[in-house]
């Protein structure tokens, strides 16, 4: 079961058919509020939450992604375990990624999200991707868990899972770990929801 | 018997603790060994003979007509995507070659060297427009021989 944990657009019939054609069986979208089946694709809600809203979403059924835009968002990180499914680091807003911050990310033991569309956008616009390299290096060394999602906003920006795997392989991740980040980790994250 | 019981219990607890400690150290050591092996493996450079691979792909039209897309346009789109992502040097090294393209079915075969497989898969995902039509390129299969790729391509049509 292949899952895309970050679809930013509206999931309708044609989107679901297209996702099915690309091989996805589960799509997490921020535009739905309940689990539903559409054209053989299970659509689950995706909530991007701030640190203050973690308690509010504790009982919500769906993929809960903590958006980290400052190091304070990872304060008391042991409490986050079980409350959020993944972490999305907003490197544009984050000032200074240092050892202390990475220690919190590693210590939280929560999978970190890598968005295909965002990485590709940075590569094509000449922006640095050093932090992504850092994350992937930690992933290869077994310090953090990483999962890759498309970050697509419509049908035309959806990508085949092999393209996502290819991207992180090109960035230096071994093939088996790249496959794990695209296939296994997302599947485990949605297994309790879908 | 009851005099010996506390000693036995203490011995049992100690042995369980030592078992736990030895197990966790073994796990840590295993990770370290894997990291060292990976590092040594990466440093040892091997000259690998490039082997030919053939990727069967399908062009799916999201808007516009698939029949309006010609072989030359597909070739141009792939070359443009390759140069955009990997530059002239990357394109020169990779040399992705459109071996076959069926204009009616939108199925094609791209030849490349096996060392660049992931790069080819990535550049295909960048192809979003061909000949004015919005498309998406779906990789179907990768094979080592052209004959098998043709078989898969004809089956996909």
Interface residues (C-beta under 8 A of the other chain):
Chain A: X18 X21 X22 X120 X123 X124 X140 X141 X142 X155 X156 X157 X158 X159 X160 X162 X163 X165 X166 X167 X169 X170 X174
Chain B: X31 X34 X35 X38 X60 X62 X84 X85 X117 X118 X119 X120 X121 X122 X124 X125 X126 X128 X134 X136 X138 X139
